[in-house]
Structure formats: C-alpha cells, structure tokens
Amino acid sequence: MRDDGDHHRDKELEIGCDPAIDAHEISVGVRNRIGILTGLLRSYRERFQAERDARRVASLAAVPNALEVKVA
C-alpha cells in the first residue's frame, strides 16, 4: 500500500514538470489521500493548470485548491 509520502511525490512531480506553471511558489501537502495545494501565483491560468495537473495523480481521492493569485 502506498503512503502519503508516495502521493506527495507523485503530485509534486506532476506539477513541477509543467512549464506553464512557476511551481516554486506552490506547496503540496497530502494527508489520507487528500492533496492540498497552497501558495501564491501570478495568474488564474496558473492556478487552474496547477489544479488540473494535481488531479491527474490517480492515487489521490481529492485535491482542494487553496492557491491564491496576486494580480499585478
């Protein structure tokens, strides 16, 4: 059985490999197969893309998106 650390790594890899997102500002947390995204991004496009990337990790049951956008 996979633990939360495995799910965490999967989600970080999925988001970190997307060139459309500045993943340095995103924190990824996983507990009981629920992945939580937190951080500050520059656009709503990045926010939605990060959530889409995280949802591609099939082992997660849910992905609440708590990312904030700082509009210039």
PDB file of N, CA, C and O in Angstrom:
ATOM      1  N   MET A   1       0.837  -1.174   0.000  1.00  0.00           N
ATOM      2  CA  MET A   1       0.000   0.000   0.000  1.00  0.00           C
ATOM      3  C   MET A   1       0.886   1.242   0.000  1.00  0.00           C
ATOM      4  O   MET A   1       1.931   1.270   0.650  1.00  0.00           O
ATOM      5  N   ARG A   2       0.467   2.250  -0.721  1.00  0.00           N
ATOM      6  CA  ARG A   2       1.223   3.494  -0.816  1.00  0.00           C
ATOM      7  C   ARG A   2       0.902   4.402   0.366  1.00  0.00           C
ATOM      8  O   ARG A   2      -0.233   4.450   0.839  1.00  0.00           O
ATOM      9  N   ASP A   3       1.923   5.121   0.835  1.00  0.00           N
ATOM     10  CA  ASP A   3       1.686   6.051   1.938  1.00  0.00           C
ATOM     11  C   ASP A   3       1.563   7.478   1.402  1.00  0.00           C
ATOM     12  O   ASP A   3       1.713   7.718   0.204  1.00  0.00           O
ATOM     13  N   ASP A   4       1.289   8.418   2.307  1.00  0.00           N
ATOM     14  CA  ASP A   4       1.103   9.808   1.902  1.00  0.00           C
ATOM     15  C   ASP A   4       2.338  10.386   1.233  1.00  0.00           C
ATOM     16  O   ASP A   4       2.213  11.242   0.357  1.00  0.00           O
ATOM     17  N   GLY A   5       3.520   9.944   1.620  1.00  0.00           N
ATOM     18  CA  GLY A   5       4.759  10.422   1.000  1.00  0.00           C
ATOM     19  C   GLY A   5       4.831  10.079  -0.474  1.00  0.00           C
ATOM     20  O   GLY A   5       5.312  10.881  -1.275  1.00  0.00           O
ATOM     21  N   ASP A   6       4.358   8.890  -0.845  1.00  0.00           N
ATOM     22  CA  ASP A   6       4.336   8.497  -2.255  1.00  0.00           C
ATOM     23  C   ASP A   6       3.390   9.391  -3.049  1.00  0.00           C
ATOM     24  O   ASP A   6       3.728   9.834  -4.147  1.00  0.00           O
ATOM     25  N   HIS A   7       2.212   9.654  -2.500  1.00  0.00           N
ATOM     26  CA  HIS A   7       1.243  10.518  -3.175  1.00  0.00           C
ATOM     27  C   HIS A   7       1.798  11.936  -3.318  1.00  0.00           C
ATOM     28  O   HIS A   7       1.613  12.588  -4.346  1.00  0.00           O
ATOM     29  N   HIS A   8       2.482  12.399  -2.269  1.00  0.00           N
ATOM     30  CA  HIS A   8       3.085  13.739  -2.270  1.00  0.00           C
ATOM     31  C   HIS A   8       4.105  13.865  -3.391  1.00  0.00           C
ATOM     32  O   HIS A   8       4.093  14.847  -4.133  1.00  0.00           O
ATOM     33  N   ARG A   9       4.986  12.880  -3.521  1.00  0.00           N
ATOM     34  CA  ARG A   9       5.995  12.912  -4.573  1.00  0.00           C
ATOM     35  C   ARG A   9       5.359  12.884  -5.955  1.00  0.00           C
ATOM     36  O   ARG A   9       5.793  13.606  -6.852  1.00  0.00           O
ATOM     37  N   ASP A  10       4.336  12.059  -6.135  1.00  0.00           N
ATOM     38  CA  ASP A  10       3.639  11.987  -7.421  1.00  0.00           C
ATOM     39  C   ASP A  10       3.070  13.340  -7.815  1.00  0.00           C
ATOM     40  O   ASP A  10       3.199  13.771  -8.961  1.00  0.00           O
ATOM     41  N   LYS A  11       2.441  14.004  -6.860  1.00  0.00           N
ATOM     42  CA  LYS A  11       1.810  15.284  -7.158  1.00  0.00           C
ATOM     43  C   LYS A  11       2.858  16.367  -7.420  1.00  0.00           C
ATOM     44  O   LYS A  11       2.684  17.185  -8.324  1.00  0.00           O
ATOM     45  N   GLU A  12       3.929  16.383  -6.649  1.00  0.00           N
ATOM     46  CA  GLU A  12       4.998  17.360  -6.885  1.00  0.00           C
ATOM     47  C   GLU A  12       5.614  17.170  -8.262  1.00  0.00           C
ATOM     48  O   GLU A  12       5.895  18.150  -8.953  1.00  0.00           O
ATOM     49  N   LEU A  13       5.826  15.934  -8.669  1.00  0.00           N
ATOM     50  CA  LEU A  13       6.390  15.665  -9.987  1.00  0.00           C
ATOM     51  C   LEU A  13       5.450  16.130 -11.093  1.00  0.00           C
ATOM     52  O   LEU A  13       5.893  16.724 -12.076  1.00  0.00           O
ATOM     53  N   GLU A  14       4.176  15.868 -10.939  1.00  0.00           N
ATOM     54  CA  GLU A  14       3.199  16.251 -11.962  1.00  0.00           C
ATOM     55  C   GLU A  14       3.145  17.766 -12.126  1.00  0.00           C
ATOM     56  O   GLU A  14       3.133  18.258 -13.254  1.00  0.00           O
ATOM     57  N   ILE A  15       3.112  18.509 -11.032  1.00  0.00           N
ATOM     58  CA  ILE A  15       3.049  19.969 -11.107  1.00  0.00           C
ATOM     59  C   ILE A  15       4.399  20.547 -11.527  1.00  0.00           C
ATOM     60  O   ILE A  15       4.447  21.475 -12.334  1.00  0.00           O
ATOM     61  N   GLY A  16       5.482  20.018 -10.998  1.00  0.00           N
ATOM     62  CA  GLY A  16       6.813  20.536 -11.282  1.00  0.00           C
ATOM     63  C   GLY A  16       7.261  20.355 -12.715  1.00  0.00           C
ATOM     64  O   GLY A  16       8.140  21.081 -13.179  1.00  0.00           O
ATOM     65  N   CYS A  17       6.685  19.411 -13.425  1.00  0.00           N
ATOM     66  CA  CYS A  17       7.063  19.151 -14.813  1.00  0.00           C
ATOM     67  C   CYS A  17       6.290  20.002 -15.805  1.00  0.00           C
ATOM     68  O   CYS A  17       6.554  19.930 -17.005  1.00  0.00           O
ATOM     69  N   ASP A  18       5.358  20.793 -15.346  1.00  0.00           N
ATOM     70  CA  ASP A  18       4.544  21.618 -16.237  1.00  0.00           C
ATOM     71  C   ASP A  18       5.233  22.961 -16.461  1.00  0.00           C
ATOM     72  O   ASP A  18       5.350  23.746 -15.520  1.00  0.00           O
ATOM     73  N   PRO A  19       5.693  23.247 -17.681  1.00  0.00           N
ATOM     74  CA  PRO A  19       6.401  24.505 -17.937  1.00  0.00           C
ATOM     75  C   PRO A  19       5.500  25.737 -17.881  1.00  0.00           C
ATOM     76  O   PRO A  19       6.007  26.859 -17.865  1.00  0.00           O
ATOM     77  N   ALA A  20       4.180  25.559 -17.852  1.00  0.00           N
ATOM     78  CA  ALA A  20       3.249  26.691 -17.803  1.00  0.00           C
ATOM     79  C   ALA A  20       3.072  27.240 -16.394  1.00  0.00           C
ATOM     80  O   ALA A  20       2.381  28.241 -16.202  1.00  0.00           O
ATOM     81  N   ILE A  21       3.693  26.593 -15.401  1.00  0.00           N
ATOM     82  CA  ILE A  21       3.497  26.976 -14.006  1.00  0.00           C
ATOM     83  C   ILE A  21       4.836  27.247 -13.335  1.00  0.00           C
ATOM     84  O   ILE A  21       5.809  26.523 -13.544  1.00  0.00           O
ATOM     85  N   ASP A  22       4.870  28.312 -12.516  1.00  0.00           N
ATOM     86  CA  ASP A  22       6.033  28.559 -11.664  1.00  0.00           C
ATOM     87  C   ASP A  22       5.807  27.786 -10.370  1.00  0.00           C
ATOM     88  O   ASP A  22       5.228  28.307  -9.417  1.00  0.00           O
ATOM     89  N   ALA A  23       6.267  26.547 -10.348  1.00  0.00           N
ATOM     90  CA  ALA A  23       5.979  25.640  -9.234  1.00  0.00           C
ATOM     91  C   ALA A  23       6.741  25.974  -7.960  1.00  0.00           C
ATOM     92  O   ALA A  23       6.488  25.364  -6.922  1.00  0.00           O
ATOM     93  N   HIS A  24       7.665  26.923  -8.010  1.00  0.00           N
ATOM     94  CA  HIS A  24       8.430  27.285  -6.814  1.00  0.00           C
ATOM     95  C   HIS A  24       7.558  27.901  -5.732  1.00  0.00           C
ATOM     96  O   HIS A  24       7.908  27.861  -4.552  1.00  0.00           O
ATOM     97  N   GLU A  25       6.436  28.466  -6.123  1.00  0.00           N
ATOM     98  CA  GLU A  25       5.550  29.138  -5.178  1.00  0.00           C
ATOM     99  C   GLU A  25       4.428  28.234  -4.671  1.00  0.00           C
ATOM    100  O   GLU A  25       3.570  28.687  -3.913  1.00  0.00           O
ATOM    101  N   ILE A  26       4.421  26.970  -5.075  1.00  0.00           N
ATOM    102  CA  ILE A  26       3.345  26.060  -4.704  1.00  0.00           C
ATOM    103  C   ILE A  26       3.832  25.079  -3.644  1.00  0.00           C
ATOM    104  O   ILE A  26       4.882  24.454  -3.788  1.00  0.00           O
ATOM    105  N   SER A  27       3.048  24.957  -2.581  1.00  0.00           N
ATOM    106  CA  SER A  27       3.311  23.946  -1.562  1.00  0.00           C
ATOM    107  C   SER A  27       2.298  22.828  -1.738  1.00  0.00           C
ATOM    108  O   SER A  27       1.115  23.069  -1.976  1.00  0.00           O
ATOM    109  N   VAL A  28       2.781  21.610  -1.616  1.00  0.00           N
ATOM    110  CA  VAL A  28       1.938  20.440  -1.806  1.00  0.00           C
ATOM    111  C   VAL A  28       1.889  19.656  -0.511  1.00  0.00           C
ATOM    112  O   VAL A  28       2.928  19.292   0.039  1.00  0.00           O
ATOM    113  N   GLY A  29       0.700  19.398  -0.026  1.00  0.00           N
ATOM    114  CA  GLY A  29       0.532  18.593   1.173  1.00  0.00           C
ATOM    115  C   GLY A  29      -0.421  17.442   0.890  1.00  0.00           C
ATOM    116  O   GLY A  29      -1.380  17.596   0.134  1.00  0.00           O
ATOM    117  N   VAL A  30      -0.160  16.301   1.489  1.00  0.00           N
ATOM    118  CA  VAL A  30      -1.033  15.142   1.312  1.00  0.00           C
ATOM    119  C   VAL A  30      -1.283  14.506   2.671  1.00  0.00           C
ATOM    120  O   VAL A  30      -0.361  14.272   3.452  1.00  0.00           O
ATOM    121  N   ARG A  31      -2.560  14.234   2.930  1.00  0.00           N
ATOM    122  CA  ARG A  31      -2.925  13.525   4.149  1.00  0.00           C
ATOM    123  C   ARG A  31      -4.146  12.668   3.846  1.00  0.00           C
ATOM    124  O   ARG A  31      -5.165  13.164   3.366  1.00  0.00           O
ATOM    125  N   ASN A  32      -4.031  11.393   4.129  1.00  0.00           N
ATOM    126  CA  ASN A  32      -5.121  10.439   3.887  1.00  0.00           C
ATOM    127  C   ASN A  32      -5.634  10.504   2.454  1.00  0.00           C
ATOM    128  O   ASN A  32      -6.842  10.522   2.222  1.00  0.00           O
ATOM    129  N   ARG A  33      -4.709  10.539   1.492  1.00  0.00           N
ATOM    130  CA  ARG A  33      -5.002  10.565   0.060  1.00  0.00           C
ATOM    131  C   ARG A  33      -5.709  11.834  -0.400  1.00  0.00           C
ATOM    132  O   ARG A  33      -6.278  11.858  -1.491  1.00  0.00           O
ATOM    133  N   ILE A  34      -5.684  12.884   0.409  1.00  0.00           N
ATOM    134  CA  ILE A  34      -6.232  14.172   0.006  1.00  0.00           C
ATOM    135  C   ILE A  34      -5.067  15.133  -0.168  1.00  0.00           C
ATOM    136  O   ILE A  34      -4.343  15.424   0.785  1.00  0.00           O
ATOM    137  N   GLY A  35      -4.891  15.622  -1.382  1.00  0.00           N
ATOM    138  CA  GLY A  35      -3.793  16.526  -1.691  1.00  0.00           C
ATOM    139  C   GLY A  35      -4.252  17.964  -1.596  1.00  0.00           C
ATOM    140  O   GLY A  35      -5.316  18.304  -2.112  1.00  0.00           O
ATOM    141  N   ILE A  36      -3.473  18.820  -0.945  1.00  0.00           N
ATOM    142  CA  ILE A  36      -3.838  20.220  -0.762  1.00  0.00           C
ATOM    143  C   ILE A  36      -2.782  21.097  -1.430  1.00  0.00           C
ATOM    144  O   ILE A  36      -1.586  20.940  -1.185  1.00  0.00           O
ATOM    145  N   LEU A  37      -3.230  22.013  -2.268  1.00  0.00           N
ATOM    146  CA  LEU A  37      -2.348  22.963  -2.930  1.00  0.00           C
ATOM    147  C   LEU A  37      -2.447  24.304  -2.222  1.00  0.00           C
ATOM    148  O   LEU A  37      -3.547  24.825  -2.035  1.00  0.00           O
ATOM    149  N   THR A  38      -1.315  24.869  -1.825  1.00  0.00           N
ATOM    150  CA  THR A  38      -1.287  26.201  -1.239  1.00  0.00           C
ATOM    151  C   THR A  38      -0.152  26.988  -1.870  1.00  0.00           C
ATOM    152  O   THR A  38       0.805  26.405  -2.378  1.00  0.00           O
ATOM    153  N   GLY A  39      -0.254  28.292  -1.840  1.00  0.00           N
ATOM    154  CA  GLY A  39       0.805  29.133  -2.378  1.00  0.00           C
ATOM    155  C   GLY A  39       0.240  30.358  -3.063  1.00  0.00           C
ATOM    156  O   GLY A  39      -0.963  30.614  -3.021  1.00  0.00           O
ATOM    157  N   LEU A  40       1.121  31.108  -3.691  1.00  0.00           N
ATOM    158  CA  LEU A  40       0.763  32.355  -4.341  1.00  0.00           C
ATOM    159  C   LEU A  40       1.252  32.309  -5.783  1.00  0.00           C
ATOM    160  O   LEU A  40       2.435  32.085  -6.041  1.00  0.00           O
ATOM    161  N   LEU A  41       0.326  32.524  -6.725  1.00  0.00           N
ATOM    162  CA  LEU A  41       0.661  32.505  -8.151  1.00  0.00           C
ATOM    163  C   LEU A  41       0.366  33.856  -8.779  1.00  0.00           C
ATOM    164  O   LEU A  41      -0.268  34.716  -8.169  1.00  0.00           O
ATOM    165  N   ARG A  42       0.843  34.030 -10.023  1.00  0.00           N
ATOM    166  CA  ARG A  42       0.692  35.310 -10.715  1.00  0.00           C
ATOM    167  C   ARG A  42      -0.538  35.403 -11.601  1.00  0.00           C
ATOM    168  O   ARG A  42      -0.899  36.499 -12.033  1.00  0.00           O
ATOM    169  N   SER A  43      -1.198  34.272 -11.886  1.00  0.00           N
ATOM    170  CA  SER A  43      -2.368  34.335 -12.761  1.00  0.00           C
ATOM    171  C   SER A  43      -3.356  33.219 -12.426  1.00  0.00           C
ATOM    172  O   SER A  43      -2.999  32.191 -11.852  1.00  0.00           O
ATOM    173  N   TYR A  44      -4.603  33.461 -12.804  1.00  0.00           N
ATOM    174  CA  TYR A  44      -5.627  32.433 -12.609  1.00  0.00           C
ATOM    175  C   TYR A  44      -5.373  31.240 -13.525  1.00  0.00           C
ATOM    176  O   TYR A  44      -5.738  30.110 -13.201  1.00  0.00           O
ATOM    177  N   ARG A  45      -4.755  31.496 -14.653  1.00  0.00           N
ATOM    178  CA  ARG A  45      -4.414  30.397 -15.571  1.00  0.00           C
ATOM    179  C   ARG A  45      -3.476  29.408 -14.893  1.00  0.00           C
ATOM    180  O   ARG A  45      -3.674  28.198 -14.996  1.00  0.00           O
ATOM    181  N   GLU A  46      -2.442  29.918 -14.190  1.00  0.00           N
ATOM    182  CA  GLU A  46      -1.527  29.041 -13.458  1.00  0.00           C
ATOM    183  C   GLU A  46      -2.270  28.279 -12.362  1.00  0.00           C
ATOM    184  O   GLU A  46      -2.010  27.098 -12.134  1.00  0.00           O
ATOM    185  N   ARG A  47      -3.187  28.953 -11.693  1.00  0.00           N
ATOM    186  CA  ARG A  47      -3.950  28.323 -10.607  1.00  0.00           C
ATOM    187  C   ARG A  47      -4.764  27.139 -11.136  1.00  0.00           C
ATOM    188  O   ARG A  47      -4.724  26.047 -10.570  1.00  0.00           O
ATOM    189  N   PHE A  48      -5.494  27.366 -12.217  1.00  0.00           N
ATOM    190  CA  PHE A  48      -6.310  26.292 -12.779  1.00  0.00           C
ATOM    191  C   PHE A  48      -5.454  25.171 -13.355  1.00  0.00           C
ATOM    192  O   PHE A  48      -5.815  23.999 -13.251  1.00  0.00           O
ATOM    193  N   GLN A  49      -4.326  25.520 -13.960  1.00  0.00           N
ATOM    194  CA  GLN A  49      -3.440  24.499 -14.523  1.00  0.00           C
ATOM    195  C   GLN A  49      -2.818  23.647 -13.417  1.00  0.00           C
ATOM    196  O   GLN A  49      -2.693  22.432 -13.573  1.00  0.00           O
ATOM    197  N   ALA A  50      -2.428  24.264 -12.306  1.00  0.00           N
ATOM    198  CA  ALA A  50      -1.854  23.511 -11.190  1.00  0.00           C
ATOM    199  C   ALA A  50      -2.875  22.527 -10.629  1.00  0.00           C
ATOM    200  O   ALA A  50      -2.535  21.386 -10.314  1.00  0.00           O
ATOM    201  N   GLU A  51      -4.124  22.970 -10.505  1.00  0.00           N
ATOM    202  CA  GLU A  51      -5.170  22.067 -10.018  1.00  0.00           C
ATOM    203  C   GLU A  51      -5.402  20.928 -11.001  1.00  0.00           C
ATOM    204  O   GLU A  51      -5.557  19.776 -10.596  1.00  0.00           O
ATOM    205  N   ARG A  52      -5.426  21.246 -12.281  1.00  0.00           N
ATOM    206  CA  ARG A  52      -5.604  20.216 -13.311  1.00  0.00           C
ATOM    207  C   ARG A  52      -4.466  19.188 -13.257  1.00  0.00           C
ATOM    208  O   ARG A  52      -4.705  17.984 -13.354  1.00  0.00           O
ATOM    209  N   ASP A  53      -3.242  19.667 -13.104  1.00  0.00           N
ATOM    210  CA  ASP A  53      -2.086  18.764 -13.009  1.00  0.00           C
ATOM    211  C   ASP A  53      -2.207  17.855 -11.794  1.00  0.00           C
ATOM    212  O   ASP A  53      -1.965  16.652 -11.883  1.00  0.00           O
ATOM    213  N   ALA A  54      -2.584  18.439 -10.654  1.00  0.00           N
ATOM    214  CA  ALA A  54      -2.688  17.660  -9.418  1.00  0.00           C
ATOM    215  C   ALA A  54      -3.785  16.602  -9.525  1.00  0.00           C
ATOM    216  O   ALA A  54      -3.637  15.502  -8.990  1.00  0.00           O
ATOM    217  N   ARG A  55      -4.868  16.920 -10.202  1.00  0.00           N
ATOM    218  CA  ARG A  55      -5.969  15.956 -10.343  1.00  0.00           C
ATOM    219  C   ARG A  55      -5.598  14.778 -11.231  1.00  0.00           C
ATOM    220  O   ARG A  55      -6.270  13.747 -11.201  1.00  0.00           O
ATOM    221  N   ARG A  56      -4.530  14.917 -12.025  1.00  0.00           N
ATOM    222  CA  ARG A  56      -4.077  13.804 -12.860  1.00  0.00           C
ATOM    223  C   ARG A  56      -3.410  12.694 -12.050  1.00  0.00           C
ATOM    224  O   ARG A  56      -3.215  11.590 -12.558  1.00  0.00           O
ATOM    225  N   VAL A  57      -3.063  12.974 -10.807  1.00  0.00           N
ATOM    226  CA  VAL A  57      -2.470  11.946  -9.952  1.00  0.00           C
ATOM    227  C   VAL A  57      -3.612  11.044  -9.487  1.00  0.00           C
ATOM    228  O   VAL A  57      -4.392  11.403  -8.605  1.00  0.00           O
ATOM    229  N   ALA A  58      -3.689   9.883 -10.093  1.00  0.00           N
ATOM    230  CA  ALA A  58      -4.838   8.990  -9.900  1.00  0.00           C
ATOM    231  C   ALA A  58      -4.959   8.463  -8.480  1.00  0.00           C
ATOM    232  O   ALA A  58      -6.050   8.073  -8.064  1.00  0.00           O
ATOM    233  N   SER A  59      -3.878   8.441  -7.736  1.00  0.00           N
ATOM    234  CA  SER A  59      -3.913   7.854  -6.399  1.00  0.00           C
ATOM    235  C   SER A  59      -4.556   8.769  -5.355  1.00  0.00           C
ATOM    236  O   SER A  59      -4.803   8.339  -4.229  1.00  0.00           O
ATOM    237  N   LEU A  60      -4.828  10.025  -5.715  1.00  0.00           N
ATOM    238  CA  LEU A  60      -5.427  10.956  -4.763  1.00  0.00           C
ATOM    239  C   LEU A  60      -6.949  10.902  -4.831  1.00  0.00           C
ATOM    240  O   LEU A  60      -7.533  10.803  -5.910  1.00  0.00           O
ATOM    241  N   ALA A  61      -7.579  10.968  -3.666  1.00  0.00           N
ATOM    242  CA  ALA A  61      -9.040  10.938  -3.606  1.00  0.00           C
ATOM    243  C   ALA A  61      -9.643  12.313  -3.887  1.00  0.00           C
ATOM    244  O   ALA A  61     -10.717  12.400  -4.482  1.00  0.00           O
ATOM    245  N   ALA A  62      -8.972  13.388  -3.469  1.00  0.00           N
ATOM    246  CA  ALA A  62      -9.470  14.750  -3.667  1.00  0.00           C
ATOM    247  C   ALA A  62      -8.302  15.721  -3.687  1.00  0.00           C
ATOM    248  O   ALA A  62      -7.232  15.439  -3.146  1.00  0.00           O
ATOM    249  N   VAL A  63      -8.522  16.880  -4.323  1.00  0.00           N
ATOM    250  CA  VAL A  63      -7.480  17.897  -4.414  1.00  0.00           C
ATOM    251  C   VAL A  63      -8.097  19.275  -4.156  1.00  0.00           C
ATOM    252  O   VAL A  63      -8.486  19.957  -5.104  1.00  0.00           O
ATOM    253  N   PRO A  64      -8.192  19.697  -2.887  1.00  0.00           N
ATOM    254  CA  PRO A  64      -8.656  21.055  -2.606  1.00  0.00           C
ATOM    255  C   PRO A  64      -7.615  22.073  -3.084  1.00  0.00           C
ATOM    256  O   PRO A  64      -6.417  21.892  -2.866  1.00  0.00           O
ATOM    257  N   ASN A  65      -8.075  23.129  -3.726  1.00  0.00           N
ATOM    258  CA  ASN A  65      -7.179  24.133  -4.272  1.00  0.00           C
ATOM    259  C   ASN A  65      -7.255  25.389  -3.412  1.00  0.00           C
ATOM    260  O   ASN A  65      -8.240  26.125  -3.472  1.00  0.00           O
ATOM    261  N   ALA A  66      -6.227  25.635  -2.616  1.00  0.00           N
ATOM    262  CA  ALA A  66      -6.155  26.824  -1.772  1.00  0.00           C
ATOM    263  C   ALA A  66      -5.121  27.820  -2.302  1.00  0.00           C
ATOM    264  O   ALA A  66      -4.622  28.661  -1.555  1.00  0.00           O
ATOM    265  N   LEU A  67      -4.801  27.720  -3.603  1.00  0.00           N
ATOM    266  CA  LEU A  67      -3.832  28.632  -4.201  1.00  0.00           C
ATOM    267  C   LEU A  67      -4.441  30.025  -4.321  1.00  0.00           C
ATOM    268  O   LEU A  67      -5.622  30.176  -4.636  1.00  0.00           O
ATOM    269  N   GLU A  68      -3.619  31.036  -4.066  1.00  0.00           N
ATOM    270  CA  GLU A  68      -4.058  32.426  -4.187  1.00  0.00           C
ATOM    271  C   GLU A  68      -3.376  33.054  -5.384  1.00  0.00           C
ATOM    272  O   GLU A  68      -2.273  32.663  -5.765  1.00  0.00           O
ATOM    273  N   VAL A  69      -4.043  34.033  -5.972  1.00  0.00           N
ATOM    274  CA  VAL A  69      -3.499  34.734  -7.133  1.00  0.00           C
ATOM    275  C   VAL A  69      -3.263  36.180  -6.745  1.00  0.00           C
ATOM    276  O   VAL A  69      -4.153  36.856  -6.229  1.00  0.00           O
ATOM    277  N   LYS A  70      -2.042  36.647  -7.003  1.00  0.00           N
ATOM    278  CA  LYS A  70      -1.697  38.042  -6.768  1.00  0.00           C
ATOM    279  C   LYS A  70      -1.662  38.745  -8.127  1.00  0.00           C
ATOM    280  O   LYS A  70      -0.716  38.595  -8.900  1.00  0.00           O
ATOM    281  N   VAL A  71      -2.714  39.514  -8.393  1.00  0.00           N
ATOM    282  CA  VAL A  71      -2.812  40.216  -9.663  1.00  0.00           C
ATOM    283  C   VAL A  71      -2.008  41.498  -9.582  1.00  0.00           C
ATOM    284  O   VAL A  71      -2.112  42.248  -8.611  1.00  0.00           O
ATOM    285  N   ALA A  72      -1.200  41.746 -10.612  1.00  0.00           N
ATOM    286  CA  ALA A  72      -0.339  42.918 -10.623  1.00  0.00           C
ATOM    287  C   ALA A  72      -1.101  44.208 -10.711  1.00  0.00           C
ATOM    288  O   ALA A  72      -0.498  45.281 -10.729  1.00  0.00           O
TER     289      ALA A  72
END
